[in-house]
Each structure stands twice: as C-alpha cells, then as structure tokens.
Amino acid sequence: MSNLVLFSELRQRLLDHLDLVSRIAVDGDGTSALSMTRQEVPRLVAALRVLVDEHQPDEHGHCRKCRRGPLWRRVSSPCRLLLNVHLAAGASTSTTRDRLCWRPRRHRIGGT
C-alpha cells in the first residue's frame, strides 16, 4: 500500500469518525450524546493538545513545525494551523470569566 493510499484511508476514517461524533452530539438522544461526550471529548482534547504542543515557537518566534524552508519562508508563531484550530475550537469566543463561571444546566422535574 503506498503512502498516499494509506494517508487517504487514515484521513477518511478520521473524517468519518468526526462526522459520527458530531451527528450524535447534535441529533442523538440525551443518553447517547452524554455517553459519546464522555468518551470522545477527552480524546479530542488530547488530539488538539498534540497539535498545540507541536506548533510552539522557537527562540526566534517561528513555529517549530512550520519553519521548514529558507529563512524568508519561515512562519511566525502563531502559525496558520494554530490560529485555525483556535478559531474552530471557539476559544476566541469565550472569555476567561465565562469559562470560570460556567455551571451545568439543571433541569427541573416537570418540564419547567
């Protein structure tokens, strides 16, 4: 199996898995969504941490992972990947106060 075929297969499996997780979170019943969330959120957080750790700046402020190539092509930190992950994860839309004050919703018995 060539690297391209293997890469394509791994990529497609990951995309299919992410689609399934997203569908269950949005359209699944409460029990399924809660079960999936408890399993998948820690895994997704770990995956994002790997990306963040790989894309740290060097002593000159260039992304260590994206800095390949001539000096004039080096990418400043934060690099495009880190910015895209930051925006997609919604990290820029919540404030520190919002995160510290977060409380789970409590559902009342009787539907009110």
NORCOR-V424840 format. One record per residue. RES is the residue in one letter. PHI is phi in whole degrees, -180 to 180 (NA if undefined). Layout:
BEGIN
res = (RES RES)
phi = (PHI PHI)
END
This chain:
BEGIN
res = (M S N L V L F S E L R Q R L L D H L D L V S R I A V D G D G T S A L S M T R Q E V P R L V A A L R V L V D E H Q P D E H G H C R K C R R G P L W R R V S S P C R L L L N V H L A A G A S T S T T R D R L C W R P R R H R I G G T)
phi = (NA -74 -60 -65 -66 -62 -60 -62 -65 -62 -62 -66 -62 -64 -62 -62 -64 -64 -62 -63 -59 -65 -63 -65 -63 -87 -109 -75 -69 -58 -66 -64 -64 -66 -62 -64 -61 -65 -84 -88 -60 -61 -67 -67 -63 -62 -64 -66 -64 -61 -62 -62 -65 -72 -107 -94 -75 -85 -66 -104 84 -100 -61 -64 -81 -96 -83 -63 108 -63 -54 -74 -107 -68 -98 -69 -97 -76 -78 -59 -61 -63 -63 -64 -64 -59 -69 -65 -78 77 -65 -88 -97 -111 -91 -60 -61 -60 -69 -74 -95 -64 -133 -65 -70 -110 -90 -85 -74 101 77 -110)
END
